């Protein structure tokens, strides 16, 4: 189900607020943190937020641009749509878990999450 941009924005803002609260709570509880400890906390939160933002953009692209049944990269046969499935993507921001359209080739017995 496609969500409107306002819904996506509200969800992302709520998640960012939680992360900010986590950082501030850590700062209040940490006894004399040094710069490295502060950087570690901020970098970890930046990583999580970046991953979440990227997941939201990927999901929105998938919803806006449904893929026409692609051809199998091995044999050229038109792939069969098998529904939305979860997949793990490694990105420059780290690992992402996304729901994408999955296509299957009965001849080659291989699957594809376009665009790959």
Secondary structure, 3 states (H helix, E strand, C coil): CCCCHHHHHHHHHHHHHHHHHHHHHHHHHCCCCCHHHHHHHHHHHHHHHHHHHHHHHHHHHHHHCCCCCCECCCCCCECEEEEEEEEEEEECCEEEEEEEEEEEECCCCEEECCCC
